[in-house]
């Protein structure tokens, strides 16, 4: 699996203007979270890995951004499955 990446779907001009920097920040937080979760993975079920991934990602964000971060959980769980399978490097 390639490095996880966050892509936003802006709905107005303000969101479009902030899209690049925000995507970069979210992607960086997700990649760091995936690294931490992978490094400490101890045969937990996918659901638990998915929740840890979400918690770790949010902890790497500014509180205001973390509060509004509503990721596609199917995509987060795909990353969790890759961690469980040892596919995220």
The 8 nearest C-alpha neighbors of each residue, nearest first, counted from 0:
[[1, 86, 87, 2, 81, 88, 3, 78],
 [2, 0, 3, 87, 88, 86, 4, 78],
 [1, 3, 4, 0, 30, 87, 88, 33],
 [4, 2, 30, 1, 29, 78, 5, 26],
 [3, 5, 26, 2, 6, 29, 30, 25],
 [4, 6, 26, 22, 25, 7, 3, 29],
 [7, 5, 22, 4, 8, 26, 18, 25],
 [8, 6, 9, 22, 5, 18, 21, 19],
 [7, 9, 10, 6, 18, 15, 14, 11],
 [10, 8, 14, 15, 11, 7, 18, 12],
 [9, 11, 14, 8, 12, 15, 13, 7],
 [10, 12, 14, 13, 9, 15, 16, 8],
 [13, 11, 15, 14, 16, 10, 9, 17],
 [14, 12, 16, 15, 11, 17, 9, 10],
 [13, 15, 9, 17, 16, 11, 12, 18],
 [14, 16, 12, 18, 9, 13, 17, 11],
 [15, 17, 13, 14, 18, 12, 19, 20],
 [18, 16, 14, 15, 19, 20, 21, 13],
 [17, 19, 15, 21, 16, 20, 14, 22],
 [20, 18, 22, 21, 17, 23, 16, 15],
 [21, 19, 23, 22, 18, 17, 24, 25],
 [20, 22, 24, 18, 23, 19, 17, 25],
 [21, 23, 25, 19, 24, 20, 5, 18],
 [24, 22, 20, 26, 21, 25, 27, 19],
 [23, 25, 21, 27, 22, 26, 28, 20],
 [26, 24, 28, 22, 27, 23, 29, 21],
 [27, 25, 4, 5, 29, 23, 28, 24],
 [26, 28, 24, 30, 25, 29, 23, 31],
 [29, 27, 25, 56, 31, 59, 26, 30],
 [30, 28, 32, 56, 26, 27, 31, 33],
 [29, 31, 33, 27, 32, 28, 3, 26],
 [32, 30, 34, 28, 33, 29, 27, 35],
 [31, 33, 29, 55, 35, 56, 34, 30],
 [34, 32, 30, 36, 31, 35, 37, 29],
 [33, 35, 31, 37, 32, 36, 38, 30],
 [36, 34, 32, 38, 37, 33, 31, 39],
 [35, 37, 33, 39, 38, 34, 40, 32],
 [36, 38, 40, 34, 35, 39, 82, 33],
 [39, 37, 35, 36, 40, 34, 33, 41],
 [38, 40, 36, 37, 41, 35, 34, 42],
 [41, 39, 37, 36, 38, 42, 43, 83],
 [40, 42, 43, 39, 37, 38, 83, 44],
 [43, 41, 40, 44, 83, 45, 48, 39],
 [42, 44, 41, 47, 48, 45, 40, 83],
 [45, 43, 47, 46, 48, 42, 83, 49],
 [44, 46, 48, 47, 80, 79, 49, 43],
 [47, 45, 49, 48, 44, 50, 76, 79],
 [46, 48, 50, 49, 45, 44, 51, 43],
 [47, 49, 45, 51, 50, 46, 79, 52],
 [48, 50, 79, 52, 46, 76, 47, 51],
 [49, 51, 53, 47, 52, 48, 54, 46],
 [52, 50, 48, 54, 53, 49, 55, 47],
 [51, 53, 49, 55, 50, 54, 32, 48],
 [52, 54, 50, 56, 51, 55, 57, 49],
 [55, 53, 51, 57, 56, 52, 50, 58],
 [56, 54, 58, 32, 52, 57, 53, 51],
 [57, 55, 29, 53, 32, 28, 59, 58],
 [56, 58, 65, 54, 60, 59, 55, 53],
 [59, 57, 55, 56, 60, 54, 65, 61],
 [60, 58, 28, 56, 57, 55, 61, 32],
 [61, 59, 57, 65, 58, 62, 64, 28],
 [60, 62, 64, 63, 65, 59, 58, 57],
 [63, 61, 65, 64, 66, 60, 57, 58],
 [64, 62, 66, 65, 61, 67, 60, 68],
 [63, 65, 61, 67, 66, 62, 68, 60],
 [66, 64, 62, 57, 68, 67, 60, 63],
 [67, 65, 63, 64, 68, 62, 57, 69],
 [66, 68, 64, 65, 69, 63, 62, 70],
 [67, 69, 65, 66, 64, 70, 57, 25],
 [70, 68, 67, 71, 72, 66, 65, 53],
 [71, 69, 72, 68, 75, 74, 5, 53],
 [70, 72, 74, 73, 75, 69, 76, 5],
 [71, 73, 75, 74, 70, 76, 49, 69],
 [74, 72, 76, 71, 75, 77, 70, 78],
 [73, 75, 77, 72, 76, 71, 78, 70],
 [76, 74, 72, 78, 77, 73, 49, 79],
 [75, 77, 79, 73, 49, 78, 74, 72],
 [78, 76, 74, 80, 79, 75, 73, 81],
 [77, 79, 81, 75, 76, 80, 82, 74],
 [80, 78, 76, 82, 49, 81, 77, 48],
 [81, 79, 83, 77, 82, 78, 45, 76],
 [80, 82, 86, 78, 84, 79, 83, 87],
 [83, 81, 85, 79, 80, 84, 87, 37],
 [82, 84, 80, 81, 85, 79, 45, 42],
 [85, 83, 81, 82, 86, 80, 87, 79],
 [84, 86, 82, 83, 87, 81, 88, 37],
 [85, 87, 81, 84, 0, 82, 88, 83],
 [88, 86, 82, 0, 81, 85, 1, 2],
 [87, 86, 85, 2, 34, 0, 1, 37]]
